[in-house]
């Protein structure tokens, strides 16, 4: 169904162009579900807290402990957010 109004025609063209840019709705849904911006902020906050919690500059920096802490935080926040989103979708 085509409309003769210019504004509506522009909206229809924009919707068609968007459909071609995104190969799959499932991929876009998964990306939105993971909320990468929120996970990034959680990891950055953990990094800042880890660095502020170091006892003294004379101790060597615990790089391996930092890596494990950041990976565990990222994995935990990712898993929690996915489970929360799936639970809300089921309601």
C-alpha positions in Angstrom: 0.0 0.0 0.0 1.6 3.2 -1.2 0.8 6.6 0.3 0.8 9.9 -1.6 2.1 11.9 1.4 5.8 12.8 1.1 6.6 12.3 4.8 5.0 8.9 4.8 6.8 7.9 1.6 10.2 8.9 3.2 9.4 6.8 6.3 8.6 3.8 4.1 11.9 4.2 2.2 13.8 4.5 5.5 12.2 1.3 6.8 13.1 -0.6 3.6 16.7 0.6 3.7 17.0 -0.5 7.4 15.8 -4.0 6.5 18.6 -4.4 4.1 21.3 -3.2 6.5 20.5 -5.7 9.2 20.9 -9.3 7.9 18.9 -10.9 10.6 16.5 -9.7 13.3 17.8 -12.4 15.6 21.3 -10.9 15.4 20.0 -7.5 16.3 18.0 -8.9 19.2 21.0 -10.8 20.6 23.1 -7.6 20.4 20.4 -5.7 22.3 20.1 -8.5 24.8 23.9 -8.4 25.7 23.9 -4.7 26.4 27.6 -4.2 25.6 27.7 -0.6 26.8 26.5 -1.6 30.3 29.0 -4.5 30.5 31.8 -2.2 29.5 31.0 0.3 32.2 30.8 -2.5 34.8 34.3 -3.7 33.8 35.7 -0.2 33.9 34.3 0.4 37.3 35.7 -2.9 38.5 39.1 -1.9 37.1 39.0 1.5 38.9 38.0 -0.2 42.2 40.8 -2.8 41.8 43.4 -0.1 41.3 42.2 2.0 44.2 42.3 -1.0 46.5 46.0 -1.8 46.0 47.8 -1.7 49.3 51.0 0.2 48.5 53.0 1.1 45.4 55.9 -1.0 46.7 54.1 -4.3 46.0 54.2 -5.6 42.5 51.1 -5.1 40.5 49.0 -8.3 40.4 48.3 -8.5 36.7 47.0 -12.1 36.7 44.7 -11.3 39.6 43.4 -8.2 37.7 42.8 -10.3 34.5 40.9 -13.0 36.4 38.9 -10.3 38.3 37.9 -8.5 35.1 37.0 -11.7 33.2 34.9 -13.0 36.0 33.1 -9.6 36.4 32.4 -9.4 32.7 31.2 -13.0 32.5 29.0 -12.6 35.6 27.5 -9.3 34.4 26.9 -10.8 30.9 25.2 -13.9 32.3 23.1 -12.0 34.9 21.8 -9.5 32.3 20.9 -12.3 29.8 19.1 -14.3 32.4 17.2 -11.1 33.6 16.2 -10.2 30.0 15.0 -13.8 29.3 13.0 -13.8 32.5 11.3 -10.4 31.6 10.5 -11.7 28.1 8.8 -14.7 29.6 6.5 -12.5 31.6 
